[in-house]
Amino acid sequence: MDRGKYWAAFQEIVLSAGGRPHWAKDFNLSLDQMRTIHPGWTRFVEIRNRLDPGRMFTNDKLKRILGE
């Protein structure tokens, strides 16, 4: 079963209501969209850069979301 249409529609509904995606769930927001909906984004990235400079705790999804 193709769930892509369902999740895309769900994501639009949640975003229109001011919601944000759960980090453990799959979503297709861009880096720019994530920056926009998360007010503490810059601070989060600064802390991440300090605590995980070698990117030991990352994966393909985080690379896409965080732009790395």
JOTA-V354766 format. One record per residue. N is the residue number from 0. RES is the residue in one letter. NEAR is the number of other ideal C-beta (glycine too) atoms within 12 Angstrom. D_CENTER is the distance of its C-alpha to the mean C-alpha in Angstrom with 2 decimals. Layout:
N;RES;NEAR;D_CENTER / N;RES;NEAR;D_CENTER
//
This chain:
0;M;6;24.59 / 1;D;7;21.96 / 2;R;11;19.17 / 3;G;13;17.10 / 4;K;11;18.83 / 5;Y;13;18.49 / 6;W;19;14.71 / 7;A;17;14.41 / 8;A;13;16.92 / 9;F;21;15.39 / 10;Q;25;12.03 / 11;E;18;14.32 / 12;I;13;16.40 / 13;V;19;13.82 / 14;L;20;12.48 / 15;S;11;16.18 / 16;A;11;16.99 / 17;G;10;14.63 / 18;G;17;12.26 / 19;R;22;8.59 / 20;P;23;6.79 / 21;H;12;7.89 / 22;W;16;6.22 / 23;A;9;9.31 / 24;K;16;9.18 / 25;D;19;8.66 / 26;F;25;7.23 / 27;N;19;7.81 / 28;L;29;6.25 / 29;S;15;7.37 / 30;L;19;7.12 / 31;D;12;9.71 / 32;Q;20;8.29 / 33;M;27;5.49 / 34;R;20;8.72 / 35;T;15;10.74 / 36;I;23;9.53 / 37;H;21;9.15 / 38;P;12;12.77 / 39;G;14;12.73 / 40;W;22;10.17 / 41;T;15;13.22 / 42;R;13;14.80 / 43;F;20;11.99 / 44;V;21;12.06 / 45;E;13;15.84 / 46;I;13;16.12 / 47;R;23;14.12 / 48;N;17;16.37 / 49;R;11;19.36 / 50;L;14;18.81 / 51;D;17;17.55 / 52;P;13;19.04 / 53;G;11;19.88 / 54;R;15;16.44 / 55;M;10;18.12 / 56;F;13;15.15 / 57;T;19;12.73 / 58;N;14;12.39 / 59;D;11;11.74 / 60;K;18;8.25 / 61;L;21;7.39 / 62;K;13;9.78 / 63;R;18;8.20 / 64;I;30;4.80 / 65;L;26;7.31 / 66;G;17;10.07 / 67;E;19;12.40
//
